[in-house]
Amino acid sequence: APWFVPTVEETTMATKIFTPTETAAKRGWRVEEIPCASLADVRALEARVAGVMGVPTSAAREAQWEQALRPLGTLSERSPTVLLLSAEPVMAIGNDAFLAQAWAAWGGVTSPATPGYPPMSLEDLFALHPRSILLIGACPSGATLEAACAQRAIAFECIEDGRLLRPGPALREGLGAWRASLEARTR
């Protein structure tokens, strides 16, 4: 039977919307669900997909992950750091998410120390007393958050690299590029 690896997208069949898993079951396809929320999940993603597809995995991939995640000595100056997924509304990246775990692997500390992607007000955000705030994704058109950070002497940076939001090889490449930019600033 064909393989089907579900994504978060839904497939429309007739007038009812089916999840990818339901669609695959209706077609008699074998479904393999592969989690990709934590950094460990994402690191294992390529090997799990290769196993499902029956193709060999590459030892070089693990070496690339090790290279991308080796500790950086300069992140303590920026910590605690709040990683944001969105500025309008403000949505933080919790400590169980792969980007927060990558930041921790580099030697940084993230806040809030809660799981998931908690929404918060600006007051809640600044009550965390971050040294820096990093917005991962599309930068807002207005400078409200950036101006509020400047008033409080909090470093603010917007990182527009869509690879950082996609689990798998793209994330590994995005982390490598982000790491290189952080290293270049400390030389």
C-alpha positions as CSV (number, residue, x, y, z in Angstrom):
1,A,0.0,0.0,0.0
2,P,1.2,3.6,-0.6
3,W,2.6,5.6,2.3
4,F,1.1,8.8,3.5
5,V,2.8,11.1,5.9
6,P,0.2,13.6,7.2
7,T,0.8,17.3,7.4
8,V,-1.2,20.0,9.2
9,E,-3.1,20.7,6.0
10,E,-6.6,19.4,5.5
11,T,-7.8,17.7,2.3
12,T,-11.3,18.5,1.0
13,M,-13.3,15.5,-0.3
14,A,-16.8,16.2,-1.6
15,T,-18.5,18.5,0.9
16,K,-16.8,17.2,4.1
17,I,-13.4,18.2,5.2
18,F,-11.3,15.2,6.3
19,T,-8.0,15.3,8.2
20,P,-5.0,13.8,6.3
21,T,-5.2,10.7,8.5
22,E,-8.9,10.2,7.7
23,T,-8.2,10.8,4.0
24,A,-5.5,8.2,4.0
25,A,-7.6,5.7,5.9
26,K,-10.4,6.1,3.4
27,R,-8.0,5.2,0.6
28,G,-6.5,2.3,2.5
29,W,-3.1,3.9,2.9
30,R,-0.9,3.1,5.8
31,V,-0.4,6.2,8.1
32,E,2.7,6.9,10.0
33,E,2.4,9.8,12.4
34,I,5.7,11.5,13.2
35,P,5.8,14.1,15.9
36,C,7.8,17.3,15.3
37,A,7.2,19.6,18.3
38,S,10.5,19.2,20.3
39,L,14.0,19.5,19.1
40,A,14.5,15.8,19.6
41,D,11.5,15.1,17.4
42,V,12.8,17.4,14.7
43,R,16.3,15.9,14.8
44,A,14.7,12.4,14.4
45,L,12.3,13.5,11.7
46,E,14.5,12.9,8.7
47,A,15.5,9.4,9.9
48,R,11.9,8.5,10.7
49,V,10.7,9.6,7.3
50,A,13.6,7.8,5.6
51,G,12.6,4.7,7.6
52,V,9.0,5.0,6.5
53,M,10.1,5.4,2.8
54,G,12.6,2.5,3.1
55,V,15.6,4.7,2.1
56,P,18.9,4.9,3.9
57,T,19.7,7.7,6.3
58,S,22.9,9.8,6.3
59,A,25.3,10.0,9.2
60,A,26.3,13.4,7.8
61,R,22.8,14.7,8.9
62,E,23.5,14.0,12.5
63,A,26.9,15.7,12.2
64,Q,25.2,18.8,10.7
65,W,22.8,18.9,13.6
66,E,25.7,18.6,16.1
67,Q,27.5,21.5,14.3
68,A,24.4,23.7,14.2
69,L,23.6,23.1,17.9
70,R,27.1,23.3,19.6
71,P,27.2,25.8,22.4
72,L,27.8,29.5,21.9
73,G,29.5,31.2,24.7
74,T,27.9,34.6,24.2
75,L,24.2,33.9,24.9
76,S,24.4,34.4,28.6
77,E,24.7,38.2,27.9
78,R,21.3,38.1,26.1
79,S,19.5,35.9,28.5
80,P,16.8,35.6,29.6
81,T,15.5,35.9,26.1
82,V,11.9,35.8,25.0
83,L,11.4,34.2,21.7
84,L,8.3,35.3,19.9
85,L,6.3,33.7,17.2
86,S,4.1,36.7,16.7
87,A,4.1,40.4,17.7
88,E,0.5,41.2,17.0
89,P,-0.9,39.5,19.1
90,V,2.1,38.8,21.2
91,M,2.7,35.0,21.2
92,A,5.8,33.6,22.9
93,I,7.6,30.3,22.1
94,G,7.4,28.1,25.1
95,N,10.3,26.1,26.5
96,D,9.2,22.8,25.0
97,A,9.3,24.1,21.4
98,F,12.2,23.2,19.2
99,L,13.4,26.8,18.8
100,A,13.6,27.4,22.6
101,Q,15.4,24.1,22.9
102,A,17.9,25.1,20.2
103,W,18.5,28.4,22.1
104,A,19.1,26.4,25.3
105,A,21.5,24.0,23.4
106,W,23.5,27.1,22.5
107,G,23.7,28.0,26.1
108,G,20.9,30.6,26.3
109,V,17.9,30.8,28.7
110,T,14.4,31.5,27.4
111,S,11.4,32.8,29.1
112,P,8.6,32.0,29.8
113,A,9.3,28.7,31.3
114,T,6.0,27.3,30.1
115,P,5.1,24.9,27.3
116,G,3.4,25.7,24.1
117,Y,2.9,29.1,22.5
118,P,1.4,31.2,25.2
119,P,-0.3,34.5,24.2
120,M,0.5,37.4,26.3
121,S,0.0,41.2,26.7
122,L,2.9,43.6,26.4
123,E,2.7,44.0,30.2
124,D,3.0,40.2,30.6
125,L,5.9,40.2,28.2
126,F,7.8,42.9,30.0
127,A,7.0,41.4,33.4
128,L,9.3,38.5,32.4
129,H,12.3,41.0,32.6
130,P,14.0,39.8,29.5
131,R,17.4,41.1,28.4
132,S,16.4,40.5,24.8
133,I,13.4,39.7,22.7
134,L,13.7,37.9,19.4
135,L,10.8,37.8,17.0
136,I,11.1,34.8,14.6
137,G,9.1,35.2,11.4
138,A,7.6,38.2,9.7
139,C,8.5,41.5,11.2
140,P,5.6,43.8,12.1
141,S,5.0,46.8,9.9
142,G,4.6,49.1,12.9
143,A,7.5,49.6,15.4
144,T,5.3,49.4,18.5
145,L,7.1,46.4,20.1
146,E,10.5,47.6,19.0
147,A,9.9,51.1,20.5
148,A,8.6,49.6,23.7
149,C,11.7,47.5,24.0
150,A,14.0,50.5,23.3
151,Q,12.2,52.5,26.1
152,R,13.1,49.6,28.5
153,A,16.7,49.1,27.3
154,I,15.7,45.6,26.0
155,A,17.5,44.4,22.9
156,F,15.0,43.6,20.1
157,E,15.7,41.7,17.0
158,C,13.5,40.4,14.2
159,I,14.7,37.3,12.4
160,E,12.9,36.8,9.1
161,D,14.0,33.3,8.2
162,G,11.1,31.0,7.4
163,R,13.4,28.0,7.7
164,L,13.4,28.5,11.5
165,L,9.7,27.7,11.5
166,R,9.8,24.5,9.4
167,P,10.8,21.3,11.1
168,G,13.3,19.1,9.2
169,P,16.2,19.9,7.0
170,A,15.1,23.5,6.5
171,L,15.2,24.1,10.3
172,R,18.7,22.7,10.5
173,E,19.9,25.0,7.7
174,G,18.1,28.0,9.3
175,L,19.7,27.3,12.7
176,G,23.1,27.0,11.0
177,A,22.6,30.4,9.4
178,W,21.3,32.0,12.6
179,R,24.2,30.6,14.5
180,A,26.6,32.0,11.9
181,S,25.1,35.4,12.2
182,L,25.4,35.3,16.1
183,E,29.0,34.2,15.8
184,A,29.8,36.9,13.3
185,R,28.5,39.6,15.8
186,T,30.8,38.4,18.5
187,R,34.1,38.5,16.6
